[in-house]
Amino acid sequence: MFSNAQDLELPKEVVDFIFTQAPNGTVSLISLQAMYVLDKKWKKTTLVPPQNTKDSLALYHPKGLNNNNYLSLYINNQLHLVLNGGGYVLKLSNNRLERIDNSVDQKNQIDAAHVVYKNELYMYGGYGFWSFKDYITYFDFKMGQWQYLVHNSKYSPSARWKPLFQLIGNKLFVLGGRTSLKKNKDIDIVLKDIFIYDFKTKTFEKQGEYNPKIPVKYSNGTGFNMGDKIAYITNDKITIIDFVNNEFKVANTKKLFENIDYQKPVYEYLDTLYYIKKKKNQKFLSKLPLNKLEQYNYKTYPLKNTATKTSPYWTIAMVMLISALTWVFYSLFRYKDFLKTLVLYDEKNLYYGGKSTQITTKQHKAIEALGLQGQITASELNVFISSKKKFAKSHLTLLRQNFIKELNKTYNELTKTKALLICEEKDPNDRRHLVYKTTQAVIKKYSFWTFLFKR
């Protein structure tokens, strides 16, 4: 009988075993030698030993007869054991576990999602031979072989193993799991998606991404059904997932499931949970009334991620906007440098180093001609100085000298230097004439926006 602590010792002769649940809800243990059914106490039924080499290969598998290596599923109310990874399928009939497959130890879909739909056995995903799988296989009972299931969907989810899953009606709900990193297959990552596979239409349907607050993102084997919901026990927490109503709730159970064997499944029967517990190198069957779980403070969240996804067009627009603003600000600094290093002018002012000083109309015309041509002759400069009045040659020479002197003085006051802006020299083509040149580039000042698009 169960003790006050709700623990029942396992039969002493049971070491390696499969913990399972019959269609009527009773829990049982399957070992190589016997089956033990719980009926207030353990009721033992001796099993017929393997009759041939084919059965022996499966029953005496190197990894043992346990829940890690075999999954227990009921088909037509008969217990079937399916090798994790694909291949062997055993059926319990007439107190004998016998193989009904004509396959091998495939090792191709390890930790796949196993479901029974309309008494047919299916596996989705899994891992094997250095790759994750993205397909569904089914067991052909007539041929005794695993066959590839062809679907009708253009969309196919990413390959994965260890997903959370639940079959509800004709729909297989799948959440998360793990897969390999595309850039490095030696590193696996946690998937963030939810999808549905419809067995009737044979199509996959995207459901978006799950809420990042969900604490369980891939299976470690402690999931169990609670009516039309599925629950997982991990790290002193219980997470109850409701795929249909798109929500999950989480509660901290503290030490309620202390010493639980995470390698064994959990079953619910008559409002009671049954699970295997390890304590002091000994295993027990433990039971827990479901109403005890109601005492905890659950937090409920939407299952799917409700965060608004950014449109790719919006992202592109923002990148372009940021790039444009960066270019404008960068150009603004360049424009400031441009203003500081050159002699600039407009109709009223001369600029240098971010400062300015006023100039006359005649000075502006001379500077403009120098800026455009690089140099001007004495005759051209005479026109700027006196376009209407005519003076003697000697007087024009004096006017030019005073004009250049005044302009250089204006430049000296602006730059706080003794350097000349305009110098006088003989025309190299005709030494009888004088020309006037600027000692540095002189450019007409233009606006920032003109500078922005000219550069």
Phi, psi and omega in degrees: 000158176292141177282179178299333179277008178064032178243138178236129179295144175279156176306136186300329183281352181272120178243295177260126186203165173251125177268124185216177182224131180284162178303332179278359174104342181290146180264154182209164177242136178242120173242181180295328187263331189203167173242135181242119180253135181277119175219078190068320172219173184287125177253118187265137171232119180289136180263147178290130180296160180303139186263349183207172181296324181300313178292321182297322179302321181281314185290326179257041179298142182305331181271000172090171177260090184209174184289340176289324187263332181231140174257135181262125181222148179255127178233124186053040178062019176242137181290130174236139175250125184246127181294130178295117183114346179097150179125256186297138172226122179247150178233136177272114181214130180054047178057033179220133173268112181234149180282139177242007180259161172240044186245195178228175174289096191286325181053035188249339181225055180295136180056041173280171173274116181258128177219157174245121179234120182051048178059026173243144186260128183230151173228130175246134174072211182108181181225142177182145179053050171064027176207151175270150186254146180238022185234173178246136172242158177225155181268120177274104184295330179290317182272339183071027184231156173272130183241151177281131179267120179276126179257171183251020189255136174288327180272134176227125182294166178296148176297150184193166166227169179054041178283159166277139184205159176203133176268121178233112185065234179261011184245131175261114178269131182231134180229130170062219188107188181232151177212177182271151175287132185301321183282337181213104184290350178279351180244127177254154184233162178272129178280154187243011189256164170232139175212169179236138168250124181263114182291335180287311183269349182057047181229150173265146180226124178293142176236008181089203181253151179278161180296126181297347179284346182294127185282341182251119185241350173201160192277139170241013172094004182253026177278149178208154181277138172234086185067239179264016178241166176234142184235153178226139177252119179213131172047055178062023176232151171240131180242124180249120185254129177243094182296321185295316183264009174054055176206160172219156177226149186229141175220146175273113183267001179055242184257022182300318181255036180300136178070013178298143177275105183290349180274355181247149179288168175242140181233148177247132180209125179051052178059030179224139176265138176240132179206166181263137181238141176250129182209120180054051178060021178230147181252144180228155167267122182248147177231151184216122176298136182298331182294344176291331179289339181285348183283346187270158181273104182270142171251128184255136181225157170292141182289320181273149179292120183266000179297137181291129178278139179279130178296139178299328178292322177295319178299316179297317180298318180294320178298317180295319179296314180297319179297318180296316179296320177299318179296318180296314181294321178296317179294329178297318177294321178295323180295320178297317177296322179299319180291331185277330190262349182242159172271116183245158181210159167219196186291341186237340189224157171247136186238145173195133177060032179083001179246167181215159175214151185284148176229160179277171179296320180294319178297321179299316182296319180295314180296320180298316179297319178295322180293324182278320188259341183089327176205159174223155179275168178297323180295319179293322180291327178301322181296318180294325183283317182214089182278338185253312182276147177250131181237164175295158185300317182296323179291321177297323178297317178296318179298318179298314182299316178294322180297312180294321180298315179296320181293318177294324177296319177299319179294319180297320178293327179288319186266347183061034177231172177260005181292148178268141175273320182237132179238156181252134176208166180283145180293120182297337180275336180208099187295352179281344184245157179255148173231158180237131183231156173269144180278349176208169185297134177241121187232141178291132181288134174229167188291165179301318184292325174295316177300319183301316185267345174283327183274000000 
